[in-house]
Amino acid sequence: MRIEGYIEHPVMKITIFKMDNKYSVKFETELYEQTFKARTGNVIEGLEDVKKWINPAFQQKVLDRFNQMHLQNMEALSHLQLEEDEAFDDII
């Protein structure tokens, strides 16, 4: 797998990879990442097609999903904290 290029974005790092007949686009923030894959063929033929695919609307949906991921993670962590606090109270 090799890096084919990047898409500039103010919040996310967007890296385009290519391996054999498949492109992978990896979106990264500080704590989370998402990857989308597409095979080369009728629609995706090269790097420029990938950049058209990963348009601003697509990027916004990825950001929305990052926000959902963060909320889900914070909720799960808060439940863990509650369980630890409750367990501590039972011990005393």
C-alpha positions, -999 to +999 in steps of 0.1 A: +000+000+000+014+034-009+003+070-003-012+085-035-020+119-020-038+141+005-069+162+006-065+194+025-089+200+054-088+223+084-099+197+109-091+163+096-061+146+080-073+130+048-049+105+032-054+086+000-038+052-003-036+028-033-030-009-033-034-030-064-069-021-078-082-004-046-082+031-032-085+037+006-092+071+020-084+075+056-099+104+077-082+111+110-088+134+140-069+134+173-088+104+187-107+088+159-104+075+123-126+064+095-116+046+063-135+042+031-125+019+002-133+017-035-122-005-063-109+010-095-133+005-124-161+023-141-164+052-116-130+055-099-101+054-123-075+075-106-066+101-080-087+128-095-118+106-094-111+099-057-109+136-050-142+141-067-157+113-047-145+128-014-162+161-020-171+187+007-205+171+013-189+137+019-163+153+042-191+170+062-208+136+067-175+122+079-172+151+104-208+144+116-199+108+121-168+118+141-191+139+163-214+109+168-184+087+176-171+112+202-205+114+219-208+076+220-173+073+234-180+100+261-213+083+271-196+049+274-168+064+295-192+082+318-210+049+325-177+034+334-170+062+358-204+058+374-199+021+378-165+027+394-180+052+418-209+030+427-185+000+432-164+021+456-194+031+477-204-006+481-169-014+494-170+011+523 
